[in-house]
Amino acid sequence: MKTIDAKDLSYKQLNEKLFNSIDDGERQIRLTNVKGQRYIAAGCTLKDLEIEIEGTPGNDLGAFMNGPTITVKGNVQDATGNTMNYGRIIIQGDSRDVTGHSMRGGMILIKGNIGYRVGLHMKAFGNNFPIIVAGGKAGDFLGEYMAGGILIVLGLLNDDDERLIGDWTGTGMHAGVIYVKGNVTEDQLGYGAKLIDFTEEDREQITPILREYSKNFGIKLSQLNKEKFTKIVPVSYRPYGKLYALKI
Amino acid sequence: MFVPPEFKVIIDQEKCIRCKACTIQCSFEALSFSDEEGQIIADNNKCVCCQRCMAMCPTKAISVIKNPIVYAPHPTWTEEKRRDIYIQAQTGSAILTGVGSTQSTIPYLFDHLLLDACQVTNPAIDAIREPMELRTYIGRKPRRLEFKSLNEDYELKTEIAPNLLMETPIMIAGMSYGAISLEAHKACAMAAKEQGTFFNSGEGGLHTDQYIYGDHIIVQVASGRFGVHMDYLNVAAAVEIKIGQGAKPGMGGHLPGEKITEPISQTRMIPVGTDALSPAPQHDIYSIEDLSQLIYAIKEATRYEKPVLVKISAVHNSAAIASGIVRGGADAVVIDGFRGSTGAAPKVAEDHIGIPIAAAIAAVDDRLCNEGIRDEASLIASGGIRCAGDIAKAIALGADAVAIGMSVLIAMGCRICKKCYTGRCPWGIATQRPELRKRLNIEIAAKRVSNLLAAWSLELKEILGANGMNSIESLRGNRERLRAVGLDQPTLDVLGVKPAGR
């Protein structure tokens, strides 16, 4: 495994070193002393590339990414996986606002909490199916304009009576599903989202995802999958059909 | 409630040969053949005055006129205002319309400006016989050039930012595949290539058939991120972040599921039949710093190989925003004026939101010059550019280049029936219906667009020659070559133009 020391490097220098190493044929790269450098691995399309990050990467980690696996030993900042097409980002700490913005495929697994507007406008297409799983709790506007994929909030780090998601969840949502392992009330939902019953089919759907999560963070699957989840879906899959009058 | 039809179809039954071609050609179903009467009959309520039937009738038996039914005249309650109210009272919905603002009471500033010409003292140049330079570079320019000497030779030391080379200062504005047909989209790309300029893909992704024109295509990244992936970013000559458009500033868009056909779905990368929603803001951009973040995310992802443009609609505070965009790292600012066209926009936005492009160009150019950052980015103006005169005036006010959209569609055959949003375009331009798309011949449409670009380029050269200039550079920001008629002093101050005669 090749190691790149990010100490005192600008994001441009760090990405240059990273991409030079990739061009040299390296497929396992460790970045150490990362302190807020943005855009790490942005636009990288190699499916067999593995990047391990020690420290705190900056905004837009893995933006437009289409393939690699990134593991972060630490927290990440905003817009992780922005418009990502495929690949994996595994975060041992927290992840902040707009994680997975317009993400179209791949998986973002977060051990800790997530910020505001996570999963904003994420959408599924063909074989691409985006998944975000957070171990802790989420901020407001979770799954805003959501147009596909799955968002799961587990609340493993929180007290039983704690609110696991913020307000305005699923505002403008028109496809996709949000699962929350805990109680959610109607007043936490935004316009366009509703609560429906969690079924055995749902459990079948999320079990492989939770298995993946348990494998990555060493948490027992039985602990993740024991109780009932709250399921949030769009009120309508075609909310914009009759918004305007056709002027004849 | 009774609303009088806007148009009246007149069929000359003596000329009509009952071939029924018009009934097939009319995609709005206004014409049909009555077996009972043995003749073609028209439903005036459905006629949109697209002129398709008139064009296709072999005996020229059809004419469409403005319905002479009069609304009792009133200066406040115009016919248009009354029609809108009748419709809204019936539907309870916002009025959707195509093309662009029909607001006629706000002055069209280009029509109040006149260009200069040389007489006696500074000779005019014969543009047809003398070399004339229209070549334009879009992108960040170096403030100074440094060289290093290598033996007897010199080598450029300054790093030059990527620039787009345009053979004429006219590019084709963003029009998405979805808003227009694949045939129209391809014709734009082909014409851009032929004339050495660029076509903007719009925000609906890029069909893979179009990748061969990548060197002449600017791709858009908008709030919905439709079809945005690495192949899309890599294949293009430049990337544009779309914040807004002139026809509907501050508003997003909804492409209804009916229009998401299989090929559109592949290109936008969303499932067939789902609503495609472009949120009003980009939700990762709430500040100039955030915008800068996306600019550099794109630059990093494309390894700093291509310019990144940022498009905004012309609004009251455009100058300050443009300054922020340039400081945020954009290589060009694109400003779309309030007369900008579109396939579908709420009428209230088209008619009432934004500012005229001429005022925005002048304000932005002034601001960037005063702040000493004008060279750091190019300025592209769009929104209601109708002729070479408008282009020359836009450039004299301070634009580096212009983008034209509606003019391009008119060149292809659009008749401005303003029904783009219905998807029934009878000329095969703003439609996805296979039987209508076939009506647009790609090669002919491309040639017509290419001709328009060539014609306007020639006219620009003639304007330069008349002004004793041999390069478009000499006209750029040269407001001394403009005079105004019928504008008040504050507007003259904004435009930085003297009144005619002074």
Interface residues (C-beta under 8 A of the other chain):
Chain A: Y11 K12 N15 F19 R38 Y39 A42 G43 T45 N59 D60 A63 F64 N66 D78 A79 N82 T83 N85 V98 H101 S102 R104 R117 L120 H121 K123 A124 F125 G126 N128 E144 Y145 A147 G148 G172 H174 A175 Y237 R238 P239 Y240 G241 K242 L243 Y244 A245 L246 K247 I248
Chain B: N45 K46 D84 I87 Q88 Q90 T91 G92 S93 A94 I95 L96 T97 V221 S223 G224 R225 V228 H229 M230 L233 H254 P256 G257 S265 M269 I270 P271 T274 D275 L277 P279 H283 D284 Q293 Y296 A297 I298 E300 A301 T302 R303 A344 P346 K347 Y421 T422
